[in-house]
Amino acid sequence: MVILDIFARTINLLLSAVSFAMLLRMLLSFFMMEEDSRLLNFLTIITEPFITLVRAILVRFNIGQDSPIDWSFSLTYLLIAIAQMFLPTL
């Protein structure tokens, strides 16, 4: 039971870090237009694997293709929040 608790807390911490990185990436993208920003590049490297997975699923089912909004980013953030709610906490 202790191992399961440690595993759940570790996953929760990882998901919290990714969701914070996504939020920071979104906010910085409004203010930093430079493509050579180290911080923005770092946040992109951290968050893009999660977003790419959701984007591939949306493309496969042809959802949101004609929309100017990047639904994969919003849906990824929502899925991470839902996953964190289902993790057991003590």
C-alpha positions as a printed NumPy array, in Angstrom:
array([[  0.   ,   0.   ,   0.   ],
       [  2.892,   2.331,   0.734],
       [  4.4  ,   1.684,  -2.694],
       [  1.099,   2.503,  -4.37 ],
       [  0.895,   5.746,  -2.401],
       [  4.433,   6.743,  -3.393],
       [  3.674,   5.904,  -7.027],
       [  0.439,   7.949,  -6.999],
       [  2.158,  10.934,  -5.396],
       [  4.982,  10.765,  -7.938],
       [  2.562,  10.663, -10.871],
       [  0.552,  13.496,  -9.326],
       [  3.711,  15.583,  -8.948],
       [  4.69 ,  14.904, -12.562],
       [  1.243,  15.841, -13.835],
       [  1.261,  19.004, -11.72 ],
       [  4.605,  19.998, -13.188],
       [  3.384,  19.386, -16.74 ],
       [  0.158,  21.325, -16.211],
       [  2.107,  24.221, -14.675],
       [  4.515,  24.145, -17.628],
       [  1.553,  24.206, -20.016],
       [  0.023,  27.179, -18.22 ],
       [  3.331,  29.026, -18.219],
       [  3.881,  28.192, -21.895],
       [  0.467,  29.563, -22.786],
       [  1.03 ,  32.795, -20.876],
       [  4.539,  33.332, -22.212],
       [  3.444,  32.707, -25.784],
       [  1.363,  35.879, -25.584],
       [  4.327,  38.013, -24.522],
       [  7.396,  36.341, -26.04 ],
       [  7.349,  36.401, -29.799],
       [ 10.996,  35.432, -30.086],
       [ 11.459,  31.884, -31.28 ],
       [ 14.906,  31.639, -29.711],
       [ 13.637,  32.085, -26.148],
       [ 15.291,  29.405, -24.02 ],
       [ 12.474,  29.298, -21.494],
       [  9.783,  28.938, -24.14 ],
       [ 11.806,  26.244, -25.916],
       [ 12.26 ,  24.374, -22.629],
       [  8.535,  24.516, -21.871],
       [  7.761,  23.306, -25.38 ],
       [ 10.101,  20.328, -24.943],
       [  8.413,  19.452, -21.631],
       [  4.799,  19.781, -22.789],
       [  4.818,  18.826, -26.45 ],
       [  4.891,  15.008, -25.971],
       [  1.583,  15.21 , -24.083],
       [ -0.011,  17.622, -26.551],
       [  1.184,  15.648, -29.587],
       [ -0.514,  12.51 , -28.289],
       [ -3.872,  14.272, -27.947],
       [ -3.385,  16.075, -31.269],
       [ -2.831,  12.739, -33.033],
       [ -6.079,  11.391, -31.601],
       [ -8.002,  14.505, -32.659],
       [ -6.557,  14.329, -36.179],
       [ -7.425,  10.645, -36.442],
       [-11.077,  11.367, -35.623],
       [-11.069,  14.631, -37.618],
       [-12.081,  16.755, -34.635],
       [-11.366,  20.475, -34.639],
       [ -9.443,  20.482, -37.904],
       [-11.156,  23.586, -39.288],
       [-11.033,  25.514, -36.03 ],
       [ -8.56 ,  28.352, -35.442],
       [ -8.283,  27.211, -31.807],
       [ -5.707,  24.583, -30.848],
       [ -8.106,  22.195, -29.139],
       [ -5.368,  19.691, -28.438],
       [ -3.723,  22.072, -25.965],
       [ -6.959,  22.711, -24.061],
       [ -8.003,  19.069, -24.104],
       [ -4.586,  17.943, -22.864],
       [ -4.795,  20.374, -19.955],
       [ -8.294,  19.107, -19.136],
       [ -7.241,  15.446, -19.331],
       [ -4.312,  16.063, -17.008],
       [ -6.65 ,  17.743, -14.494],
       [ -9.079,  14.811, -14.692],
       [ -6.257,  12.295, -14.258],
       [ -5.102,  14.138, -11.146],
       [ -8.602,  13.961,  -9.666],
       [ -8.666,  10.184, -10.047],
       [ -5.309,   9.598,  -8.407],
       [ -5.691,   8.385,  -4.834],
       [ -4.689,  10.959,  -2.274],
       [ -4.272,  10.678,   1.461]])
